[in-house]
Amino acid sequence: MIFLANKPINISSNTYASKLGKKLGVKLGYSGTLDPFASGALLCADKKHAKLFRFLNLEPKVYEATIWLGASSPSLDNENISLTNVNEPTLEQIKAAFNKFQGDIKYTPPIFCAKKINGKRAYELARNGEEVVLSECVMSVKAELLHYNFPFISFRLSASKGTYVRSYAQLICDELGVVGTLSSLRRISEGEFKEFKIYNAFASVDLEENEYLGDINDVLLGKKLSLNDFKYQEYKTYKIDLGECFSIIKLDEKIEYILNKVEKC
């Protein structure tokens, strides 16, 4: 079972997936962690289908967010807010800032993030008052200004995996020369997953389909396979339709079962 859930605000992705899994009677995994203050698209799957995440098209991730000018937070979100008076940027200045930060952008992740430093999460170190030094990263984005009503700027961001929208908002604020933080964040979609529904696992796997020409029971039983029994023999990883289930098999000098007998839904 693979489905797109609609995570509410003020709950961690892990806690939400755990509670949802208990209601469904299964243990759930999820892709693309959302911050507790963020809401929206969280791709979930039961234990076996969660192994398919690496074969799914999960980019770009699309967000809608709001920057609150004059507000500041150590975590760059809506926690522990402090307010200050700031000059009101013009619409032209804001448009110019968004036009500047498009495509591949270098940035430093926020210290309150889940990246690990010597085995510990950065946010754990930051909350304990320890020094947090994170390396510069690159995010690939396409940003669109949606609405401006001082002190709030709403925008849509289509971003590569690992992008921190909080950091993008900080770049905009720095360019405008004002203090600001995210007041809201909602993920609209993850790659091809845009509707809150259950998805067909086989159709969702972003691999070329191959056909096994021999006895299909050889695959179902996990037997040693011959390259000559496949319709396409180029060395790569394929998905193989087995009727009610499917397999993911890597063709190489040695044929390897990556996953076998995976239910389609």
DRENSE-93380 format. One record per residue: residue in three letters; x, y negated, z negated of N, C-alpha, C in turn. Coordinates in Angstrom, 2 decimals. Each point is the difference from the previous one (the first is absolute). Example, Ala and Ser with C-alpha at 12.3 -4.5 7.8 and 13.67 -1.06 7.14 Angstrom:
DRENSE-93380
ALA,13.19,5.69,-7.80,-0.89,-1.19,0.00,0.90,-1.20,0.00
SER,-0.35,-1.05,0.72,0.82,-1.19,-0.06,-0.77,-1.09,-0.73
END
This chain:
DRENSE-93380
MET,0.84,1.20,0.00,-0.84,-1.20,0.00,0.88,-1.25,0.00
ILE,-0.17,-0.83,1.00,0.66,-1.30,0.08,-1.08,-1.06,0.12
PHE,0.08,-1.01,-0.86,-1.02,-1.05,0.08,0.59,-1.33,-0.45
LEU,-0.62,-1.08,0.47,0.41,-1.34,-0.38,-0.91,-0.48,-1.11
ALA,0.60,-0.23,-1.18,-0.75,-0.47,-1.17,0.10,-1.51,-0.10
ASN,-0.94,-0.58,-0.73,-0.06,-1.45,-0.20,0.34,-0.30,-1.46
LYS,1.30,-0.20,-0.27,0.44,-0.20,-1.37,-0.47,-1.35,-0.54
PRO,-0.56,-0.03,-1.20,-0.39,-1.28,-0.61,1.21,-0.70,-0.64
ILE,-0.19,-1.22,-0.44,1.08,-0.74,-0.65,0.18,0.47,-1.43
ASN,1.09,-0.40,-0.59,0.32,0.24,-1.42,0.12,1.47,-0.38
ILE,0.53,0.80,0.92,0.29,1.40,-0.30,1.16,0.43,0.90
SER,0.92,0.78,-0.53,1.12,0.46,0.81,-0.46,1.04,1.01
SER,0.73,0.14,1.08,-0.34,0.99,1.02,0.01,1.40,-0.59
ASN,0.97,0.27,-0.87,0.13,1.32,-0.60,-1.19,0.33,-0.90
THR,-0.39,-0.95,-0.84,-1.15,0.22,-0.90,-1.28,0.16,0.80
TYR,-0.16,-0.83,1.02,-1.21,0.08,0.82,-0.09,1.35,0.71
ALA,1.11,0.46,0.61,0.00,1.28,0.70,-0.26,1.15,-0.97
SER,0.53,-0.11,-1.21,-0.21,1.04,-1.01,-1.46,0.09,-0.40
LYS,-0.62,-1.15,-0.25,-1.42,-0.02,-0.40,-0.89,0.47,1.14
LEU,0.31,-0.43,1.20,-0.79,0.40,1.16,0.14,1.49,0.25
GLY,1.21,0.52,-0.18,0.23,1.43,0.18,-0.78,0.84,-0.99
LYS,-0.11,-0.47,-1.24,-0.76,0.72,-1.02,-1.48,0.08,0.38
LYS,-0.52,-1.09,0.56,-1.40,0.00,0.43,-0.23,0.97,1.15
LEU,1.00,0.10,0.88,-0.12,0.88,1.17,0.42,1.43,-0.29
GLY,0.61,0.21,-1.16,0.44,1.34,-0.37,1.27,0.46,0.70
VAL,0.82,-0.97,0.46,1.27,0.32,0.66,1.08,-0.95,-0.49
LYS,1.25,0.42,0.19,1.12,-0.87,-0.32,0.35,-0.79,1.25
LEU,-0.02,-1.33,-0.10,0.21,-0.85,1.16,1.40,-0.60,0.04
GLY,0.53,-0.08,1.21,1.19,-0.79,0.25,-0.44,-1.23,0.79
TYR,0.86,-0.99,0.09,-0.37,-1.20,0.75,1.22,-0.58,0.68
SER,-0.26,-0.79,1.03,1.07,-0.61,0.78,-0.08,-1.51,-0.12
GLY,1.14,-0.65,-0.12,0.00,-1.46,0.02,-0.55,-0.60,-1.26
THR,0.75,0.01,-1.08,-0.45,-0.50,-1.30,-0.47,-1.45,0.09
LEU,-1.14,-0.26,-0.61,-0.53,-1.36,-0.14,0.27,-0.49,-1.42
ASP,0.39,-1.26,-0.14,0.18,-0.58,-1.32,-1.32,0.05,-0.77
PRO,0.05,0.07,-1.34,-1.24,0.04,-0.79,-0.95,-1.16,0.32
PHE,0.53,-1.22,0.23,-0.89,-1.13,0.24,-0.57,-0.01,1.42
ALA,0.51,0.89,0.87,-0.46,0.05,1.39,-1.13,1.01,0.16
SER,-0.80,-0.20,1.03,-1.11,0.91,0.29,0.10,0.48,1.45
GLY,-0.90,0.92,0.34,-0.12,0.39,1.40,0.52,1.37,0.36
ALA,0.45,0.14,1.24,0.30,1.28,0.63,1.12,0.76,-0.69
LEU,-0.34,1.20,-0.50,0.98,0.90,-0.61,-0.26,1.38,0.59
LEU,0.92,0.47,0.84,-0.18,1.28,0.66,0.28,1.13,-1.00
CYS,-0.99,0.87,-0.18,0.10,1.09,-0.97,-0.14,1.35,0.69
ALA,0.53,1.03,-0.64,-0.11,1.36,0.54,0.18,1.00,-1.13
ASP,-0.61,1.19,0.17,0.22,1.06,-0.98,1.43,0.48,0.13
LYS,0.42,0.87,-0.92,1.40,0.38,-0.12,0.62,0.48,1.31
LYS,-0.69,0.88,0.73,0.59,0.54,1.23,0.02,-1.03,1.11
HIS,-1.08,-0.76,0.14,-0.04,-0.98,1.08,0.91,-1.20,-0.26
ALA,0.34,-0.24,-1.27,0.92,-1.10,-0.31,1.37,0.24,0.65
LYS,0.31,1.25,0.28,1.27,0.32,0.67,0.01,-0.49,1.45
LEU,-1.17,-0.40,0.50,-0.10,-0.48,1.37,0.32,-1.49,0.13
PHE,0.11,-0.71,-1.11,0.18,-1.45,0.06,1.13,-0.43,0.92
ARG,1.11,0.75,-0.01,1.15,-0.39,0.82,-0.25,0.17,1.49
PHE,-1.10,0.69,0.35,-0.33,0.21,1.41,-1.16,-0.87,0.46
LEU,-0.44,-0.94,-0.84,-1.12,-0.86,0.34,0.49,-1.37,0.43
ASN,-0.80,-0.65,0.81,0.32,-1.37,0.43,-0.52,-0.98,-1.04
LEU,0.88,-0.47,-0.87,-0.40,-0.84,-1.13,0.45,-1.45,0.15
GLU,0.45,-0.38,1.19,0.41,-1.38,0.23,-0.69,-0.56,1.23
PRO,-0.25,-1.32,0.01,0.30,-0.93,-1.08,-1.04,0.08,-1.12
LYS,0.36,-0.55,-1.13,-0.94,-0.15,-1.11,-0.52,-1.44,0.07
VAL,-1.32,-0.15,-0.07,-0.59,-1.33,0.16,-0.61,-0.46,-1.33
TYR,0.35,-1.23,-0.36,-0.46,-0.57,-1.27,-0.69,-1.33,0.23
GLU,-0.90,-0.34,-0.92,-0.52,-1.36,-0.09,0.30,-0.49,-1.41
ALA,0.57,-1.21,-0.09,0.48,-0.49,-1.28,-0.25,-1.50,-0.13
THR,0.08,-0.47,-1.23,-0.18,-1.42,-0.28,1.14,-0.50,-0.88
ILE,0.60,-1.10,0.42,1.05,-0.66,-0.78,-0.65,-1.13,-0.80
TRP,0.36,-0.09,-1.25,-0.50,-1.06,-0.89,1.15,-0.98,-0.23
LEU,-0.08,-1.15,0.64,1.04,-1.01,-0.13,-0.12,-0.68,-1.37
GLY,1.15,-0.24,-0.63,-0.01,-0.62,-1.32,-0.05,1.00,-1.13
ALA,-0.16,1.27,0.32,0.00,1.06,-1.00,1.28,0.80,0.14
SER,0.52,0.46,-1.12,1.21,0.81,0.04,-0.13,1.19,-0.93
SER,0.69,1.08,0.35,-0.03,1.23,-0.78,1.34,0.71,0.16
PRO,0.58,0.52,-1.07,1.28,0.72,0.12,-0.09,1.18,0.96
SER,-1.19,0.62,0.10,-0.18,1.15,0.88,-0.54,-0.38,1.37
LEU,-0.15,-1.30,0.27,-0.47,-0.52,1.29,-1.42,0.42,0.33
ASP,-0.79,0.33,-1.02,-1.40,0.36,0.23,-0.87,-0.81,-0.98
ASN,-1.13,0.55,-0.43,-0.91,-0.78,-0.84,0.12,0.30,-1.49
GLU,1.14,0.57,-0.42,0.23,0.26,-1.42,0.85,-1.10,-0.62
ASN,-0.31,-0.37,-1.25,0.78,-0.99,-0.75,0.18,-1.29,0.79
ILE,-1.12,-0.52,0.48,0.00,-1.21,0.84,0.31,-1.25,-0.83
SER,0.83,-0.87,0.55,0.19,-1.35,-0.54,-0.25,-0.98,1.14
LEU,-0.54,-1.17,-0.33,-0.40,-0.96,1.02,0.84,-1.27,-0.06
THR,0.22,-0.59,1.16,0.73,-1.25,0.10,-0.57,-0.81,1.16
ASN,0.17,-1.30,-0.05,-0.47,-0.84,1.09,0.98,0.05,1.17
VAL,-0.53,0.16,1.20,0.85,0.03,1.20,-0.59,-0.91,1.06
ASN,0.86,-0.48,0.89,-0.48,-0.80,1.12,-0.80,0.88,0.95
GLU,-1.04,-0.55,0.56,-0.86,0.77,0.90,0.60,0.07,1.40
PRO,0.40,1.18,0.45,0.54,0.12,1.37,-1.09,-0.28,1.03
THR,0.41,-0.48,1.15,-0.95,-0.20,1.08,-0.26,1.32,0.72
LEU,-1.09,0.07,0.73,-0.31,1.19,0.78,1.10,0.26,1.02
GLU,0.55,-1.07,0.57,1.06,0.14,1.00,1.26,0.62,-0.62
GLN,0.32,-0.41,-1.22,1.16,0.57,-0.69,-0.20,1.50,-0.27
ILE,-1.20,0.35,-0.39,-0.30,1.41,-0.30,0.07,0.84,1.27
LYS,-0.57,-0.51,1.09,0.06,0.73,1.26,1.45,0.19,0.44
ALA,0.82,-1.02,-0.19,1.40,0.08,0.39,0.74,1.06,-0.83
ALA,-0.35,0.09,-1.29,0.64,0.99,-0.88,-0.34,1.41,0.45
PHE,-1.28,0.24,0.32,-0.40,1.33,0.45,0.60,0.34,1.36
ASN,0.13,-1.00,0.86,0.61,0.23,1.31,1.47,0.36,-0.13
LYS,0.65,-0.55,-1.02,1.42,0.26,-0.22,0.25,1.44,-0.44
PHE,-0.87,0.49,-0.88,0.21,1.33,-0.56,-0.84,1.05,0.72
GLN,0.46,0.35,1.19,-0.61,1.03,0.84,1.10,0.94,0.47
GLY,-0.35,1.26,0.29,0.99,0.95,0.49,0.85,0.57,-1.11
ASP,1.27,0.26,0.28,0.91,0.57,-1.00,0.52,-1.10,-0.91
ILE,-0.22,0.18,-1.31,0.35,-1.02,-0.99,0.81,0.62,-1.12
LYS,1.09,-0.65,-0.38,0.78,0.44,-1.15,-0.62,-0.56,-1.28
TYR,-0.05,0.83,-1.02,-0.58,-0.45,-1.27,0.54,0.85,-1.14
THR,-0.19,-0.47,-1.20,0.36,0.76,-1.19,-1.27,0.44,-0.70
PRO,-0.17,1.30,-0.28,-1.21,0.48,-0.68,-0.16,-0.65,-1.36
PRO,-1.24,-0.13,-0.49,-0.22,-0.57,-1.33,0.57,0.92,-1.07
ILE,0.49,-0.59,-1.10,0.60,0.82,-1.05,-1.04,0.89,-0.68
PHE,-1.27,-0.42,0.06,-1.07,0.85,-0.53,-0.52,0.88,1.15
CYS,0.80,1.00,0.37,-0.40,0.93,1.05,0.41,1.40,-0.40
ALA,-0.39,0.99,0.80,0.22,1.41,-0.37,1.33,0.55,0.50
LYS,0.84,-0.85,0.61,1.30,0.49,0.45,0.82,0.46,-1.21
LYS,0.82,1.03,0.21,0.80,0.55,-1.10,1.42,-0.57,-0.01
ILE,0.46,-0.29,-1.21,1.37,-0.45,-0.23,0.60,0.91,-1.06
ASN,0.99,0.79,0.41,0.60,0.97,-0.91,-1.04,0.90,-0.68
GLY,-0.99,0.43,0.80,-1.00,0.93,-0.50,-1.18,-0.62,-0.70
LYS,0.00,-1.33,-0.17,-1.11,-0.67,-0.68,-0.71,-0.95,0.96
ARG,-1.32,-0.13,-0.18,-0.77,-0.91,0.84,0.39,-1.44,-0.32
ALA,0.08,-0.82,1.04,0.39,-1.40,-0.18,-0.95,-0.72,-0.96
TYR,-1.30,0.29,0.11,-0.95,-0.70,-0.87,0.18,0.38,-1.47
GLU,0.45,1.22,-0.27,0.26,0.41,-1.38,1.15,-0.81,-0.59
LEU,1.06,-0.17,0.80,1.16,-0.79,-0.45,-0.39,-1.46,-0.21
ALA,-0.80,-0.54,0.96,-0.40,-1.40,-0.10,-0.86,-0.26,-1.23
ARG,-0.91,0.92,-0.30,-0.87,-0.18,-1.16,0.77,0.12,-1.31
ASN,1.13,0.69,0.05,0.84,0.14,-1.20,1.02,-1.14,-0.11
GLY,-0.09,-0.96,0.93,0.90,-1.14,-0.04,1.39,0.28,0.52
GLU,0.19,1.16,0.66,1.30,0.35,0.54,0.20,-0.63,1.39
GLU,1.26,-0.20,0.35,0.31,-0.60,1.29,-0.37,0.94,1.14
VAL,-0.65,-0.53,1.01,-0.40,0.79,1.16,0.59,-0.64,1.25
VAL,0.84,0.75,0.70,0.60,-0.49,1.24,-0.38,0.96,1.12
LEU,-0.76,-0.49,0.96,-0.47,0.82,1.11,0.65,-0.44,1.31
SER,0.28,0.95,0.85,0.64,-0.30,1.28,-0.98,-0.63,0.98
GLU,0.53,-0.78,0.91,-0.82,-0.63,1.03,-0.54,1.05,0.95
CYS,-1.25,-0.16,0.41,-0.66,0.94,0.92,-0.51,-0.75,1.22
VAL,-0.51,0.77,0.95,-0.61,-0.59,1.20,-1.42,0.51,0.13
MET,-0.95,-0.90,0.19,-1.37,0.39,0.28,-0.37,-0.52,1.39
SER,-0.85,0.76,0.68,-0.48,-0.39,1.32,-1.48,-0.35,-0.14
VAL,-0.35,-1.25,0.29,-1.36,-0.46,-0.27,-0.59,-0.80,1.17
LYS,-1.32,-0.05,-0.01,-0.76,-0.91,0.85,-1.03,-0.65,-0.91
ALA,0.11,-1.30,-0.19,-0.86,-0.70,-0.96,-0.97,-0.93,0.71
GLU,-1.17,-0.11,-0.59,-1.05,-0.87,0.56,-0.63,-0.81,-1.13
LEU,0.03,-1.31,0.11,-0.66,-0.87,-0.96,-1.51,0.11,0.19
LEU,-0.72,0.29,-1.08,-1.45,0.16,0.09,-0.75,-1.24,-0.46
HIS,0.46,-0.59,-1.13,-0.75,-1.13,-0.56,0.89,-0.77,-0.97
TYR,-0.19,-1.32,-0.02,0.73,-0.83,-0.96,-0.96,-0.98,-0.66
ASN,-0.10,0.11,-1.30,-0.79,-0.94,-0.81,0.80,-0.20,-1.29
PHE,0.81,-1.05,-0.01,0.92,-0.22,-1.11,-0.69,0.21,-1.34
PRO,0.61,0.80,-0.91,1.37,0.53,0.03,0.11,1.44,0.52
PHE,-0.97,0.46,0.81,0.00,1.40,0.43,0.26,0.15,1.50
ILE,0.91,0.92,0.33,0.31,0.33,1.39,-0.31,1.48,0.20
SER,-0.92,0.33,0.90,-0.32,1.39,0.30,0.62,0.39,1.33
PHE,0.55,1.22,0.05,0.66,0.45,1.22,-0.13,1.51,0.15
ARG,0.22,0.46,1.23,0.04,1.43,0.30,1.42,0.36,0.42
LEU,0.48,1.13,-0.51,1.37,0.41,0.27,0.01,1.45,0.50
SER,0.53,0.20,1.21,0.22,1.33,0.54,1.47,0.30,-0.19
ALA,0.31,1.04,-0.79,1.37,0.16,-0.47,0.51,1.43,0.12
SER,1.32,0.13,0.05,0.65,1.30,0.02,-0.02,0.62,-1.39
LYS,0.31,1.28,-0.05,0.04,0.73,-1.27,1.01,-0.64,-0.95
GLY,-0.38,-0.09,-1.27,0.91,-0.52,-1.00,-0.02,-1.50,-0.17
THR,-0.84,-0.69,0.76,-0.10,-1.46,-0.11,-0.67,-0.39,-1.31
TYR,0.54,-1.01,-0.65,-0.63,-0.56,-1.20,-0.69,-1.30,0.40
VAL,-1.32,0.00,-0.03,-0.76,-1.19,0.38,0.31,-1.14,-0.97
ARG,0.28,0.34,-1.25,0.36,-1.01,-1.00,1.26,-0.76,0.45
SER,0.95,0.73,0.56,1.23,-0.64,0.47,-0.26,-0.87,1.22
TYR,-0.90,0.46,0.88,-0.34,-0.82,1.16,-0.65,-1.31,-0.46
ALA,-0.90,0.08,-0.96,-0.66,-1.20,-0.53,1.03,-0.95,-0.61
GLN,1.02,0.57,-0.65,1.03,-0.83,-0.60,0.81,-0.73,1.06
LEU,0.26,0.66,1.14,0.71,-0.65,1.09,-0.80,-1.20,0.52
ILE,-1.31,0.16,0.11,-0.86,-1.10,0.46,0.06,-1.16,-0.98
CYS,-0.10,0.31,-1.29,0.03,-1.06,-1.02,1.35,-0.71,0.00
ASP,1.09,0.76,0.12,1.33,-0.63,0.03,0.14,-0.92,1.21
GLU,-0.54,0.44,1.13,0.07,-0.82,1.21,-0.79,-1.29,-0.18
LEU,-1.11,0.07,-0.72,-0.84,-1.18,-0.24,0.55,-0.86,-1.13
GLY,0.96,0.55,-0.76,0.59,-0.75,-1.09,-0.92,-0.14,-1.20
VAL,-0.86,1.00,-0.22,-0.95,-0.06,-1.12,0.03,1.32,-0.77
VAL,-0.46,-0.06,-1.23,-0.17,1.20,-0.81,-1.29,0.69,0.45
GLY,0.00,1.34,0.03,-1.22,0.72,0.36,0.15,1.47,-0.30
THR,-1.12,0.69,-0.05,-0.01,1.44,-0.23,-1.21,0.61,0.68
LEU,-0.03,1.30,0.13,-1.19,0.67,0.55,-1.10,0.04,-1.05
SER,-1.18,-0.41,0.38,-1.14,0.11,-0.92,-0.88,1.19,0.33
SER,0.12,0.51,1.22,-0.75,1.21,0.39,0.73,0.70,1.13
LEU,-0.20,1.32,0.06,0.63,0.80,1.05,-0.89,1.21,0.28
ARG,-0.33,0.18,1.25,-0.82,1.14,0.40,0.59,0.63,1.26
ARG,0.20,1.33,-0.04,0.47,0.70,1.19,-1.20,0.43,0.83
ILE,0.01,-0.36,1.26,-1.12,0.27,0.91,0.15,1.36,0.66
SER,1.23,0.39,0.33,0.19,1.27,0.70,1.45,0.46,-0.12
GLU,0.19,1.30,0.25,1.34,0.59,0.08,0.12,0.68,1.36
GLY,0.68,-0.61,0.92,0.16,0.57,1.34,-1.34,0.26,0.65
GLU,-0.23,1.25,0.41,-1.26,0.35,0.67,-1.16,0.19,-0.98
PHE,0.27,-0.07,-1.28,-1.02,0.26,-1.01,-0.63,-1.32,-0.43
LYS,-1.19,-0.27,0.54,-0.64,-1.30,-0.18,-1.39,0.09,-0.61
GLU,-0.57,1.20,-0.02,-1.35,0.17,-0.53,0.05,0.85,-1.27
PHE,-0.84,-0.34,-0.96,-0.04,0.75,-1.26,-0.84,1.26,0.23
LYS,0.69,1.06,0.43,-0.68,1.24,0.34,0.98,1.17,-0.07
ILE,-0.50,1.23,0.22,0.84,1.19,0.09,0.47,0.15,1.44
TYR,1.28,0.33,0.16,0.59,0.14,1.33,0.34,1.45,0.31
ASN,-0.07,0.35,1.29,0.42,1.32,0.45,1.52,0.05,-0.04
ALA,0.54,0.94,-0.78,1.45,0.05,-0.21,0.75,0.28,1.29
PHE,-0.50,0.95,0.80,0.69,0.37,1.25,0.07,-1.19,0.95
ALA,-1.13,-0.68,0.18,-0.04,-1.15,0.90,0.87,-1.15,-0.51
SER,0.15,-0.09,-1.31,0.74,-1.11,-0.60,1.51,0.16,0.09
VAL,0.46,1.24,0.12,1.45,0.24,0.07,0.55,-0.59,1.29
ASP,0.97,-0.87,-0.12,0.55,-0.73,1.14,1.16,0.78,0.63
LEU,-0.32,1.19,0.51,0.96,0.85,0.68,-0.60,0.51,1.29
GLU,0.86,0.33,0.96,-0.46,0.59,1.25,-0.53,1.41,-0.28
GLU,-1.10,0.35,0.66,-0.57,1.33,-0.19,0.65,1.00,0.96
ASN,0.31,1.17,-0.52,0.55,1.07,0.82,-0.94,1.20,-0.07
GLU,0.23,0.99,0.84,-0.86,1.20,0.02,0.86,1.25,-0.12
TYR,-0.40,0.88,-0.94,0.70,1.27,-0.14,-0.66,1.01,0.92
LEU,0.77,0.56,0.93,-0.55,0.87,1.04,-0.05,1.47,-0.41
GLY,0.66,0.33,-1.11,-0.01,1.38,-0.45,-1.21,0.28,-0.88
ASP,0.10,1.01,-0.84,-1.07,0.38,-0.91,-0.05,-1.03,-1.13
ILE,-1.11,-0.70,-0.12,-0.12,-1.06,-1.00,0.21,0.50,-1.42
ASN,-0.25,1.29,-0.22,0.22,0.59,-1.32,1.47,-0.03,-0.40
ASP,0.90,-0.07,0.98,1.42,-0.11,-0.31,0.26,-1.29,-0.79
VAL,-0.68,-1.07,0.41,0.15,-1.29,-0.68,-0.71,0.02,-1.34
LEU,-1.22,0.53,-0.01,-0.78,0.04,-1.24,0.72,0.81,-1.09
LEU,0.73,1.01,0.42,0.71,0.85,-0.96,1.42,-0.49,-0.26
GLY,0.37,-1.10,0.67,1.32,-0.57,-0.23,1.14,0.84,0.53
LYS,-0.25,0.76,1.08,1.04,0.87,0.55,1.05,-0.80,0.77
LYS,1.11,0.65,0.29,1.05,-0.61,0.81,-0.53,-0.19,1.42
LEU,0.21,-1.20,0.55,-0.58,-0.34,1.30,1.07,-0.15,1.06
SER,-0.43,0.18,1.26,0.90,-0.15,1.14,-0.31,-1.29,0.74
LEU,1.03,-0.72,0.40,-0.17,-1.25,0.72,-0.79,0.21,1.29
ASN,0.16,1.14,0.62,-0.67,0.29,1.27,-1.52,0.11,-0.13
ASP,-0.49,0.16,-1.22,-1.43,0.13,-0.22,-0.71,-1.34,-0.21
PHE,0.73,-1.11,0.16,-0.62,-1.32,-0.13,-0.16,-0.64,1.37
LYS,-1.09,-0.70,0.19,-0.27,-0.66,1.28,1.06,-1.05,0.29
TYR,0.34,-0.79,-1.02,1.05,-1.01,0.15,1.20,0.45,-0.83
GLN,1.18,-0.01,0.62,1.16,0.58,-0.67,1.09,-1.02,-0.33
GLU,-0.34,-1.29,0.16,0.96,-1.04,-0.36,0.22,0.01,-1.51
TYR,1.23,-0.20,-0.42,0.32,0.01,-1.42,-0.58,-1.23,-0.69
LYS,-1.07,0.18,-0.75,-0.62,-1.05,-0.80,-1.02,0.64,-0.93
THR,-0.67,-0.80,-0.80,-1.01,0.51,-0.94,-1.39,-0.19,0.60
TYR,-0.82,1.07,-0.04,-1.33,-0.02,0.59,-1.06,0.41,-1.04
LYS,-1.25,-0.35,0.33,-1.12,0.57,-0.74,-0.65,1.07,0.88
ILE,-0.39,1.11,-0.63,-0.54,1.15,0.72,-1.41,0.30,-0.50
ASP,-0.99,-0.07,0.87,-1.40,0.27,-0.37,-0.20,1.50,-0.17
LEU,-0.47,0.40,-1.18,-0.22,1.42,-0.29,-1.49,0.30,-0.22
GLY,-0.87,-0.89,0.45,-1.43,0.21,-0.19,-0.52,-0.80,-1.19
GLU,-0.22,0.66,-1.13,-0.48,-0.69,-1.19,1.13,-0.69,-0.75
CYS,1.22,0.29,0.37,1.15,-0.62,-0.65,1.06,-0.31,1.05
PHE,1.13,-0.52,-0.43,1.08,-0.32,0.93,1.34,0.12,-0.71
SER,1.05,0.01,0.81,1.36,0.06,-0.52,0.82,-1.13,0.59
ILE,1.07,-0.35,-0.70,0.99,-0.93,0.52,1.30,0.78,0.10
ILE,0.51,0.10,1.22,1.15,0.86,0.27,1.07,-0.79,0.74
LYS,1.23,0.18,-0.44,1.14,-0.66,0.64,0.70,0.99,0.92
LEU,0.07,-0.36,1.29,0.70,0.83,0.97,1.44,-0.46,0.11
ASP,0.90,0.92,-0.20,1.44,-0.26,0.08,0.65,1.33,0.34
GLU,1.30,0.06,-0.15,0.67,1.28,0.21,-0.61,1.05,-0.93
LYS,-0.40,-0.48,-1.17,-0.72,0.85,-0.93,-1.37,-0.64,-0.23
ILE,-1.08,0.75,0.26,-1.35,-0.53,-0.16,-0.36,-0.03,-1.48
GLU,-0.50,-1.16,-0.45,-0.26,-0.19,-1.42,-1.46,-0.38,-0.25
TYR,-0.64,0.66,-0.97,-1.32,-0.40,-0.45,0.17,-1.16,-0.98
ILE,-0.54,-1.17,0.35,0.03,-1.14,-0.94,-1.16,0.12,-0.97
LEU,-1.21,0.21,0.55,-1.20,0.29,-0.78,-0.81,1.03,0.76
ASN,-0.63,0.90,-0.70,-0.76,1.05,0.68,-1.39,0.14,-0.61
LYS,-0.96,0.32,0.87,-1.39,0.25,-0.41,-0.58,-1.15,-0.82
VAL,0.09,-1.20,0.56,-0.56,-1.19,-0.64,-1.43,-0.20,0.49
GLU,-0.94,-0.15,-0.94,-1.39,-0.21,0.38,-0.14,-1.33,0.73
LYS,-0.92,-0.02,0.99,-0.14,-1.20,0.82,-0.67,-1.15,-0.73
CYS,-0.81,0.31,-1.01,-0.68,-1.07,-0.75,0.29,0.14,-1.49
END
